[in-house]
């Protein structure tokens, strides 16, 4: 009886550890840094496209080009041939097809680019 209880505890602990490790691992790139709460914000409607403020922190692309937040943009990307059917996002933003792709947020006005 002690052996089966010990085995059950071991299995339960392993399942819990795996579940905790899997939580929040939606990044396609396993070595990507985790995003802080401040980085998961969305741009306001007043943000100028292409500016520092035009940023979708949730998806790490310019908010004005984020098809996951604004599906109305999808036809324009499809019309220009910039669409990944397999992953449902613009090919120019698809980190699964293009793991070396780096989309960088523009620098804030008055600061040097990183």
C-alpha positions as CSV (number, residue, x, y, z in Angstrom):
1,X,0.0,0.0,0.0
2,X,2.9,2.4,0.8
3,X,4.4,1.7,-2.6
4,X,1.2,2.5,-4.5
5,X,0.7,5.7,-2.5
6,X,4.3,6.7,-3.2
7,X,3.9,5.9,-6.9
8,X,0.7,8.0,-7.0
9,X,2.4,10.9,-5.2
10,X,5.2,10.7,-7.7
11,X,2.9,10.7,-10.7
12,X,0.8,13.5,-9.3
13,X,3.9,15.6,-8.6
14,X,5.2,15.0,-12.1
15,X,1.8,16.0,-13.7
16,X,1.7,19.1,-11.6
17,X,5.2,20.1,-12.5
18,X,4.5,19.6,-16.3
19,X,1.3,21.6,-16.0
20,X,3.1,24.5,-14.4
21,X,5.9,24.4,-16.9
22,X,3.4,24.5,-19.8
23,X,1.4,27.4,-18.4
24,X,2.0,30.6,-20.4
25,X,4.3,29.0,-22.9
26,X,2.5,30.3,-26.0
27,X,5.7,31.8,-27.5
28,X,6.6,29.9,-30.7
29,X,10.3,30.6,-29.8
30,X,11.2,28.8,-26.6
31,X,14.1,31.0,-25.9
32,X,12.1,34.3,-26.2
33,X,12.0,36.4,-23.1
34,X,8.8,36.5,-21.2
35,X,6.7,39.6,-21.6
36,X,6.0,41.7,-18.6
37,X,2.5,43.1,-17.9
38,X,3.5,46.5,-19.3
39,X,4.5,44.8,-22.6
40,X,1.1,43.1,-23.1
41,X,-0.8,46.3,-23.5
42,X,-2.4,47.6,-26.7
43,X,-2.1,50.9,-28.5
44,X,-4.7,53.6,-28.1
45,X,-6.7,54.7,-31.0
46,X,-4.7,57.9,-31.0
47,X,-1.4,56.1,-31.7
48,X,0.3,57.1,-34.9
49,X,1.0,54.1,-37.2
50,X,4.7,53.3,-37.2
51,X,5.4,55.1,-33.9
52,X,6.5,53.7,-30.6
53,X,3.0,54.0,-29.3
54,X,1.6,51.9,-32.2
55,X,2.5,48.5,-30.6
56,X,0.5,45.4,-29.7
57,X,2.3,44.1,-26.7
58,X,0.3,40.9,-26.7
59,X,1.4,39.8,-30.2
60,X,4.7,41.9,-30.5
61,X,3.8,43.6,-33.7
62,X,2.6,47.1,-34.6
63,X,-1.0,47.4,-33.4
64,X,-1.9,49.0,-36.8
65,X,-0.8,45.7,-38.5
66,X,-2.0,43.2,-35.9
67,X,-4.5,40.9,-37.6
68,X,-5.0,38.9,-34.5
69,X,-6.5,41.9,-32.7
70,X,-8.0,43.4,-35.9
71,X,-9.2,40.7,-38.3
72,X,-10.5,43.4,-40.6
73,X,-6.9,43.8,-41.8
74,X,-6.7,40.2,-43.1
75,X,-8.0,40.8,-46.6
76,X,-5.4,43.5,-47.2
77,X,-2.6,41.1,-46.3
78,X,-4.1,38.3,-48.4
79,X,-4.5,40.7,-51.3
80,X,-0.7,41.4,-51.3
81,X,0.2,37.7,-50.9
82,X,1.5,38.3,-47.4
83,X,-0.5,35.6,-45.7
84,X,0.4,32.3,-44.0
85,X,-2.6,30.1,-44.4
86,X,-1.1,27.4,-42.1
87,X,-0.7,29.7,-39.1
88,X,-3.5,32.3,-39.8
89,X,-1.3,35.4,-39.8
90,X,0.7,37.5,-42.1
91,X,3.8,35.7,-43.4
92,X,5.8,38.9,-42.6
93,X,4.8,38.3,-38.9
94,X,4.9,34.5,-38.8
95,X,7.6,33.4,-36.4
96,X,6.7,29.8,-36.9
97,X,7.6,29.9,-40.6
98,X,10.4,32.4,-40.1
99,X,12.1,31.7,-36.7
100,X,14.9,34.2,-37.4
101,X,12.4,37.0,-37.9
102,X,12.8,39.9,-35.5
103,X,10.0,42.5,-35.3
104,X,11.2,45.4,-33.3
105,X,9.2,48.2,-31.7
106,X,10.2,51.6,-32.9
107,X,12.2,53.8,-30.5
108,X,10.4,56.4,-28.4
109,X,10.6,59.9,-29.8
110,X,13.7,61.6,-28.4
111,X,15.5,58.3,-27.5
112,X,18.2,56.5,-29.4
113,X,17.3,53.3,-31.2
114,X,18.4,50.1,-29.5
